[in-house]
Amino acid sequence: MINPFTPSEIASLPEDFFGRDKEIQLLARSINQGSVCIEGSFGIGKSSFMSRTLLHMDGFASDENNIFIMVVGHADIKTVDDAALLVLDKLVSIDSAEKKLRIGFSTIISYESSEAYSYFNEGRHLSALSKIVADKAFTAQISGVNKFIIAIDECEKCAPAIAMLMRTLCTEIQLQGIKNLRFVLAGVSPFYQTMANTDRGVTRFIYKCLHLEPLDQDTSQALLDEKFSQLTSSIYDGGGALNIHPDVIDRIAAMSGGHPHLLQLLGSHVVEHEYEDPDGCIDLRDLVGSLREICYQSRGRDYDLLIHTMKNESYFSDYCSFIALAGGRFPSRIDREQALENIDGGSLDWLMSRNIISLQDDKTYSVVDEFLRIRVVLDLQDSKVDEMEVEIIENGEYSLPGDSYEMLYENTGRDE
């Protein structure tokens, strides 16, 4: 039995990517007008979306004609020269003997620059990068493409340096009449605001900021149908058989809230549970075992730390109030006005800044990680965990007695 769920992998190949067609087309149109930011919560699929969109922009199964380089930000990038070096590492190779930088995109571009090497050797990486992208040899060789795209993932780790790089590079080359450079930046919300706070001027180069939402119900089910089809095919090819209970797909789609990482995570654990305790059918029993595994073991330490942080910062009671307002349905949806009537706006902002809750739209809040919500509810009902798990799985929601909701507000909500 081959587990087809891959919660730890980026869906970079088209056959692994589901949905987001409208967003891909929106980014493809927007890049003609200016640079683009891609924001969202942890695990919402930003890296996968960026990778898939860049393939589209590169002409894979599309009429687009662009070239790009893609780099990944990290916390050691402190200055604009650090950020420029990140790009240069993908764009050039060093010829120390000839004291030149060799610039190239495979066979599309290939030339050398002694002046850029001089800047590079002095640690003036921004100057070297500016020299390259403004060089007539460079611009002439990319004249046959629409845009030259610098794509940077995980921008939240170094947003100020990226902001300075983008502002300086775009300004310098546009002053020289070069109009085909674009940035595509991806990161955890609110990295765009961090960039804007660093330098408000950078926002004029950003045409669109896309906030990725969870997958819709149809896309979530399509992903799960495909994965379970791969699973049953692998078993059939080995001479075996496996049934998938129809409610399993609905429950996984609902409990994950359409969050791509959580969809893959729960699906993976369900398959693993069947592997460890096989009965020839993936059913609600496998879901129950998987739920506890995720909440208390595979993600248990992360949840312990997050709950501790909320308590330490005196926001755990607000989170408990929030999930009490959500009731027992999946996925969680809370009217924004109702939330503001019951929870301080500053507390909601804090929970949003930590990607614990998010704005689903202008009128609705939701929780980012439905399993964190389940974990807190299960902690509340520690003497009835088995009953709660079964209820969540069988009914697709849970019901707490009135006094339990009172406990959410008053007892477990106390920040101790």
VOTIKE-170670 format. One record per residue (C-alpha): residue number from 1; residue in three letters; x, y, z. Coordinates in nm, 2 decimals. Layout:
BEGIN
   resi   resn       c1       c2       c3
    NUM    ALA        X        Y        Z
...
***
This chain:
BEGIN
   resi   resn       c1       c2       c3
      1    MET     0.00     0.00     0.00
      2    ILE     0.15     0.33    -0.11
      3    ASN     0.04     0.64     0.08
      4    PRO    -0.03     0.90    -0.19
      5    PHE    -0.08     1.19     0.06
      6    THR     0.23     1.42     0.09
      7    PRO     0.17     1.69     0.36
      8    SER     0.54     1.77     0.37
      9    GLU     0.59     1.83     0.00
     10    ILE     0.54     2.14    -0.22
     11    ALA     0.30     2.05    -0.51
     12    SER     0.53     2.19    -0.78
     13    LEU     0.42     1.96    -1.06
     14    PRO     0.09     2.03    -1.24
     15    GLU    -0.04     1.67    -1.18
     16    ASP     0.00     1.73    -0.80
     17    PHE    -0.17     2.07    -0.80
     18    PHE    -0.54     2.12    -0.75
     19    GLY    -0.76     2.42    -0.80
     20    ARG    -0.66     2.79    -0.80
     21    ASP    -0.73     2.83    -1.17
     22    LYS    -0.88     3.17    -1.13
     23    GLU    -0.59     3.28    -0.91
     24    ILE    -0.33     3.16    -1.17
     25    GLN    -0.50     3.36    -1.44
     26    LEU    -0.53     3.66    -1.21
     27    LEU    -0.16     3.66    -1.14
     28    ALA    -0.08     3.61    -1.51
     29    ARG    -0.28     3.92    -1.59
     30    SER    -0.15     4.12    -1.30
     31    ILE     0.22     4.07    -1.38
     32    ASN     0.17     4.28    -1.69
     33    GLN     0.08     4.57    -1.47
     34    GLY     0.33     4.53    -1.19
     35    SER     0.47     4.30    -0.93
     36    VAL     0.26     4.06    -0.72
     37    CYS     0.26     3.95    -0.36
     38    ILE     0.11     3.61    -0.25
     39    GLU     0.00     3.60     0.11
     40    GLY    -0.17     3.35     0.33
     41    SER    -0.15     3.14     0.65
     42    PHE     0.10     2.86     0.72
     43    GLY     0.04     2.56     0.49
     44    ILE    -0.23     2.73     0.27
     45    GLY    -0.03     2.64    -0.04
     46    LYS     0.16     2.96    -0.12
     47    SER     0.48     2.79    -0.23
     48    SER     0.29     2.54    -0.44
     49    PHE     0.08     2.82    -0.60
     50    MET     0.40     3.02    -0.67
     51    SER     0.57     2.72    -0.83
     52    ARG     0.27     2.62    -1.04
     53    THR     0.21     2.98    -1.15
     54    LEU     0.57     3.03    -1.25
     55    LEU     0.55     2.72    -1.47
     56    HIS     0.24     2.87    -1.63
     57    MET     0.43     3.20    -1.68
     58    ASP     0.72     3.01    -1.83
     59    GLY     0.49     2.87    -2.10
     60    PHE     0.41     2.53    -1.96
     61    ALA     0.07     2.44    -2.10
     62    SER     0.01     2.81    -2.17
     63    ASP     0.08     3.08    -2.43
     64    GLU     0.29     3.28    -2.18
     65    ASN     0.65     3.38    -2.26
     66    ASN     0.85     3.49    -1.95
     67    ILE     1.16     3.38    -1.78
     68    PHE     1.22     3.37    -1.41
     69    ILE     1.46     3.28    -1.13
     70    MET     1.32     3.16    -0.79
     71    VAL     1.49     3.19    -0.46
     72    VAL     1.40     3.13    -0.10
     73    GLY     1.43     3.39     0.18
     74    HIS     1.57     3.31     0.52
     75    ALA     1.64     3.48     0.85
     76    ASP     2.01     3.55     0.79
     77    ILE     1.92     3.80     0.52
     78    LYS     1.95     4.13     0.70
     79    THR     2.06     4.39     0.44
     80    VAL     1.97     4.48     0.09
     81    ASP     2.31     4.34    -0.03
     82    ASP     2.23     4.01     0.14
     83    ALA     1.90     4.00    -0.06
     84    ALA     2.08     4.09    -0.38
     85    LEU     2.33     3.81    -0.32
     86    LEU     2.04     3.57    -0.29
     87    VAL     1.93     3.66    -0.64
     88    LEU     2.29     3.67    -0.78
     89    ASP     2.36     3.32    -0.66
     90    LYS     2.09     3.19    -0.90
     91    LEU     2.18     3.43    -1.18
     92    VAL     2.56     3.42    -1.21
     93    SER     2.87     3.20    -1.18
     94    ILE     3.21     3.34    -1.08
     95    ASP     3.51     3.32    -1.30
     96    SER     3.79     3.42    -1.05
     97    ALA     4.07     3.37    -1.30
     98    GLU     3.92     3.60    -1.56
     99    LYS     3.77     3.83    -1.29
    100    LYS     3.43     3.81    -1.45
    101    LEU     3.07     3.71    -1.37
    102    ARG     2.91     3.48    -1.61
    103    ILE     2.54     3.56    -1.64
    104    GLY     2.30     3.31    -1.79
    105    PHE     1.96     3.14    -1.81
    106    SER     2.06     2.81    -1.96
    107    THR     2.09     2.87    -2.33
    108    ILE     1.87     3.19    -2.34
    109    ILE     2.13     3.43    -2.20
    110    SER     2.50     3.39    -2.18
    111    TYR     2.75     3.67    -2.14
    112    GLU     3.02     3.80    -1.91
    113    SER     3.06     4.12    -1.71
    114    SER     3.39     4.25    -1.56
    115    GLU     3.23     4.56    -1.40
    116    ALA     2.96     4.35    -1.23
    117    TYR     3.24     4.12    -1.10
    118    SER     3.42     4.42    -0.95
    119    TYR     3.11     4.53    -0.76
    120    PHE     3.05     4.17    -0.65
    121    ASN     3.40     4.12    -0.53
    122    GLU     3.37     4.44    -0.32
    123    GLY     3.05     4.30    -0.15
    124    ARG     2.84     4.56    -0.34
    125    HIS     2.59     4.29    -0.44
    126    LEU     2.30     4.53    -0.51
    127    SER     2.52     4.74    -0.74
    128    ALA     2.63     4.42    -0.92
    129    LEU     2.27     4.30    -0.97
    130    SER     2.16     4.65    -1.09
    131    LYS     2.45     4.65    -1.33
    132    ILE     2.35     4.32    -1.48
    133    VAL     1.97     4.37    -1.52
    134    ALA     2.03     4.72    -1.67
    135    ASP     2.31     4.60    -1.90
    136    LYS     2.23     4.64    -2.27
    137    ALA     2.36     4.28    -2.33
    138    PHE     2.12     4.15    -2.07
    139    THR     1.82     4.35    -2.20
    140    ALA     1.89     4.26    -2.56
    141    GLN     1.90     3.89    -2.49
    142    ILE     1.57     3.89    -2.30
    143    SER     1.40     4.12    -2.55
    144    GLY     1.22     3.82    -2.69
    145    VAL     1.03     3.74    -2.37
    146    ASN     0.75     3.93    -2.20
    147    LYS     0.88     3.97    -1.85
    148    PHE     1.19     3.88    -1.64
    149    ILE     1.05     3.77    -1.31
    150    ILE     1.24     3.75    -0.98
    151    ALA     1.04     3.52    -0.75
    152    ILE     1.12     3.51    -0.38
    153    ASP     0.95     3.26    -0.14
    154    GLU     0.93     3.29     0.24
    155    CYS     0.95     3.66     0.24
    156    GLU     0.82     3.69     0.59
    157    LYS     1.17     3.58     0.71
    158    CYS     1.34     3.89     0.56
    159    ALA     1.07     4.13     0.45
    160    PRO     1.26     4.46     0.52
    161    ALA     1.56     4.35     0.31
    162    ILE     1.34     4.23     0.03
    163    ALA     1.15     4.56     0.04
    164    MET     1.47     4.76     0.00
    165    LEU     1.59     4.53    -0.28
    166    MET     1.27     4.57    -0.47
    167    ARG     1.24     4.94    -0.43
    168    THR     1.60     5.02    -0.53
    169    LEU     1.62     4.78    -0.82
    170    CYS     1.29     4.87    -0.97
    171    THR     1.35     5.24    -0.93
    172    GLU     1.70     5.23    -1.09
    173    ILE     1.61     5.02    -1.39
    174    GLN     1.28     5.21    -1.46
    175    LEU     1.48     5.53    -1.46
    176    GLN     1.68     5.38    -1.74
    177    GLY     1.36     5.30    -1.94
    178    ILE     1.36     4.92    -1.86
    179    LYS     1.01     4.81    -1.80
    180    ASN     1.00     4.43    -1.80
    181    LEU     1.13     4.34    -1.45
    182    ARG     0.88     4.20    -1.21
    183    PHE     0.89     4.05    -0.86
    184    VAL     0.66     3.77    -0.75
    185    LEU     0.68     3.75    -0.37
    186    ALA     0.53     3.49    -0.14
    187    GLY     0.51     3.47     0.24
    188    VAL     0.31     3.43     0.55
    189    SER     0.07     3.72     0.62
    190    PRO     0.13     4.00     0.69
    191    PHE     0.47     4.03     0.52
    192    TYR     0.34     4.28     0.27
    193    GLN     0.25     4.52     0.55
    194    THR     0.60     4.47     0.70
    195    MET     0.75     4.57     0.36
    196    ALA     0.52     4.87     0.35
    197    ASN     0.62     4.97     0.70
    198    THR     0.99     4.95     0.60
    199    ASP     0.94     5.17     0.29
    200    ARG     0.60     5.29     0.19
    201    GLY     0.73     5.37    -0.16
    202    VAL     0.77     5.00    -0.24
    203    THR     0.39     4.97    -0.26
    204    ARG     0.38     5.16    -0.59
    205    PHE     0.56     4.88    -0.76
    206    ILE     0.31     4.61    -0.63
    207    TYR     0.00     4.59    -0.85
    208    LYS    -0.18     4.31    -0.67
    209    CYS    -0.16     4.14    -0.33
    210    LEU    -0.33     3.80    -0.35
    211    HIS    -0.45     3.64    -0.03
    212    LEU    -0.48     3.27    -0.07
    213    GLU    -0.79     3.12     0.09
    214    PRO    -0.87     2.76     0.17
    215    LEU    -0.97     2.53    -0.12
    216    ASP    -1.35     2.52    -0.19
    217    GLN    -1.55     2.21    -0.12
    218    ASP    -1.54     2.08    -0.48
    219    THR    -1.16     2.12    -0.51
    220    SER    -1.10     1.96    -0.17
    221    GLN    -1.31     1.66    -0.26
    222    ALA    -1.14     1.64    -0.60
    223    LEU    -0.80     1.62    -0.43
    224    LEU    -0.92     1.35    -0.19
    225    ASP    -1.09     1.15    -0.47
    226    GLU    -0.77     1.15    -0.67
    227    LYS    -0.55     1.06    -0.37
    228    PHE    -0.77     0.77    -0.26
    229    SER    -0.80     0.65    -0.62
    230    GLN    -0.42     0.63    -0.64
    231    LEU    -0.43     0.44    -0.31
    232    THR    -0.68     0.18    -0.42
    233    SER    -0.50     0.14    -0.76
    234    SER    -0.17     0.07    -0.59
    235    ILE    -0.34    -0.20    -0.38
    236    TYR    -0.53    -0.35    -0.67
    237    ASP    -0.21    -0.37    -0.87
    238    GLY    -0.06    -0.57    -0.59
    239    GLY    -0.35    -0.81    -0.59
    240    GLY    -0.54    -0.67    -0.30
    241    ALA    -0.85    -0.47    -0.24
    242    LEU    -0.95    -0.17    -0.03
    243    ASN    -1.28     0.00     0.02
    244    ILE    -1.32     0.37     0.10
    245    HIS    -1.62     0.47     0.31
    246    PRO    -1.80     0.76     0.13
    247    ASP    -1.83     0.96     0.45
    248    VAL    -1.45     0.97     0.50
    249    ILE    -1.40     1.21     0.21
    250    ASP    -1.67     1.44     0.33
    251    ARG    -1.54     1.44     0.69
    252    ILE    -1.18     1.51     0.59
    253    ALA    -1.28     1.79     0.36
    254    ALA    -1.50     1.95     0.63
    255    MET    -1.26     1.90     0.92
    256    SER    -0.96     2.04     0.73
    257    GLY    -1.16     2.35     0.64
    258    GLY    -1.02     2.32     0.28
    259    HIS    -0.67     2.39     0.42
    260    PRO    -0.43     2.21     0.17
    261    HIS    -0.17     2.10     0.43
    262    LEU    -0.44     1.98     0.67
    263    LEU    -0.62     1.79     0.39
    264    GLN    -0.29     1.61     0.31
    265    LEU    -0.20     1.56     0.68
    266    LEU    -0.53     1.40     0.78
    267    GLY    -0.55     1.19     0.47
    268    SER    -0.20     1.07     0.53
    269    HIS    -0.27     0.97     0.89
    270    VAL    -0.60     0.79     0.79
    271    VAL    -0.40     0.58     0.54
    272    GLU    -0.13     0.51     0.80
    273    HIS    -0.40     0.40     1.05
    274    GLU    -0.54     0.15     0.81
    275    TYR    -0.18     0.03     0.74
    276    GLU    -0.12    -0.03     1.11
    277    ASP    -0.46    -0.19     1.18
    278    PRO    -0.59    -0.32     0.85
    279    ASP    -0.95    -0.43     0.80
    280    GLY    -0.98    -0.38     0.42
    281    CYS    -1.18    -0.05     0.45
    282    ILE    -1.08     0.31     0.53
    283    ASP    -1.37     0.42     0.74
    284    LEU    -1.47     0.64     1.03
    285    ARG    -1.27     0.42     1.27
    286    ASP    -0.95     0.52     1.09
    287    LEU    -1.05     0.88     1.12
    288    VAL    -1.10     0.86     1.49
    289    GLY    -0.75     0.72     1.54
    290    SER    -0.60     0.98     1.31
    291    LEU    -0.76     1.27     1.49
    292    ARG    -0.60     1.19     1.82
    293    GLU    -0.27     1.11     1.65
    294    ILE    -0.26     1.46     1.50
    295    CYS    -0.39     1.66     1.80
    296    TYR    -0.17     1.50     2.06
    297    GLN     0.13     1.34     1.88
    298    SER     0.23     1.45     1.53
    299    ARG     0.13     1.81     1.60
    300    GLY     0.10     1.79     1.97
    301    ARG     0.42     1.97     2.06
    302    ASP     0.33     2.26     1.82
    303    TYR    -0.01     2.29     1.98
    304    ASP     0.14     2.28     2.33
    305    LEU     0.37     2.56     2.24
    306    LEU     0.10     2.77     2.07
    307    ILE    -0.15     2.72     2.36
    308    HIS     0.13     2.81     2.61
    309    THR     0.21     3.13     2.41
    310    MET    -0.16     3.23     2.40
    311    LYS    -0.18     3.18     2.78
    312    ASN     0.15     3.36     2.84
    313    GLU     0.04     3.66     2.63
    314    SER    -0.31     3.65     2.80
    315    TYR    -0.50     3.57     2.47
    316    PHE    -0.60     3.21     2.54
    317    SER    -0.93     3.32     2.69
    318    ASP    -1.01     3.52     2.37
    319    TYR    -0.93     3.22     2.16
    320    CYS    -1.16     3.00     2.37
    321    SER    -1.43     3.26     2.33
    322    PHE    -1.37     3.26     1.96
    323    ILE    -1.41     2.89     1.92
    324    ALA    -1.72     2.89     2.15
    325    LEU    -1.88     3.14     1.91
    326    ALA    -1.79     2.91     1.62
    327    GLY    -2.00     2.63     1.77
    328    GLY    -1.95     2.28     1.66
    329    ARG    -1.97     2.30     1.28
    330    PHE    -1.69     2.25     1.04
    331    PRO    -1.53     2.45     0.89
    332    SER    -1.56     2.73     1.14
    333    ARG    -1.72     3.05     1.03
    334    ILE    -1.79     3.34     1.26
    335    ASP    -1.97     3.67     1.18
    336    ARG    -1.72     3.95     1.22
    337    GLU    -1.97     4.18     1.40
    338    GLN    -2.06     3.90     1.64
    339    ALA    -1.69     3.84     1.71
    340    LEU    -1.63     4.21     1.78
    341    GLU    -1.92     4.23     2.01
    342    ASN    -1.78     3.95     2.23
    343    ILE    -1.40     3.98     2.19
    344    ASP    -1.18     4.29     2.21
    345    GLY    -1.06     4.41     1.86
    346    GLY    -0.70     4.42     1.98
    347    SER    -0.72     4.05     2.08
    348    LEU    -0.86     3.96     1.74
    349    ASP    -0.58     4.15     1.57
    350    TRP    -0.32     3.96     1.79
    351    LEU    -0.48     3.62     1.69
    352    MET    -0.47     3.72     1.33
    353    SER    -0.11     3.84     1.34
    354    ARG    -0.01     3.50     1.47
    355    ASN    -0.21     3.32     1.20
    356    ILE    -0.44     3.16     1.45
    357    ILE    -0.75     3.31     1.30
    358    SER    -0.81     3.48     0.97
    359    LEU    -1.06     3.70     0.79
    360    GLN    -1.24     3.47     0.55
    361    ASP    -1.39     3.78     0.38
    362    ASP    -1.49     4.13     0.49
    363    LYS    -1.77     3.99     0.71
    364    THR    -1.65     3.66     0.83
    365    TYR    -1.37     3.52     1.05
    366    SER    -1.25     3.16     1.06
    367    VAL    -0.98     2.96     1.24
    368    VAL    -0.67     2.88     1.05
    369    ASP    -0.60     2.54     1.19
    370    GLU    -0.92     2.34     1.26
    371    PHE    -0.71     2.07     1.45
    372    LEU    -0.59     2.33     1.70
    373    ARG    -0.96     2.41     1.76
    374    ILE    -1.03     2.04     1.80
    375    ARG    -0.74     1.99     2.04
    376    VAL    -0.86     2.27     2.27
    377    VAL    -1.21     2.12     2.27
    378    LEU    -1.08     1.78     2.34
    379    ASP    -0.87     1.92     2.63
    380    LEU    -1.18     2.07     2.77
    381    GLN    -1.36     1.73     2.76
    382    ASP    -1.06     1.53     2.88
    383    SER    -1.28     1.28     3.06
    384    LYS    -1.49     1.23     2.74
    385    VAL    -1.23     1.24     2.47
    386    ASP    -1.35     0.91     2.31
    387    GLU    -1.71     1.03     2.30
    388    MET    -1.61     1.37     2.15
    389    GLU    -1.39     1.21     1.88
    390    VAL    -1.67     0.98     1.77
    391    GLU    -1.92     1.26     1.77
    392    ILE    -1.70     1.48     1.55
    393    ILE    -1.64     1.20     1.31
    394    GLU    -1.98     1.05     1.28
    395    ASN    -2.18     1.38     1.28
    396    GLY    -1.93     1.61     1.12
    397    GLU    -1.96     1.84     1.41
    398    TYR    -1.97     1.84     1.79
    399    SER    -2.21     1.96     2.05
    400    LEU    -2.10     2.08     2.39
    401    PRO    -2.35     2.12     2.68
    402    GLY    -2.42     2.47     2.79
    403    ASP    -2.21     2.46     3.09
    404    SER    -1.91     2.34     2.88
    405    TYR    -1.94     2.66     2.67
    406    GLU    -1.95     2.85     3.00
    407    MET    -1.62     2.67     3.09
    408    LEU    -1.47     2.78     2.76
    409    TYR    -1.54     3.14     2.84
    410    GLU    -1.46     3.13     3.21
    411    ASN    -1.26     2.83     3.32
    412    THR    -1.03     2.70     3.05
    413    GLY    -1.03     3.05     2.91
    414    ARG    -0.84     3.19     3.21
    415    ASP    -0.49     3.28     3.11
    416    GLU    -0.29     3.10     3.38
***
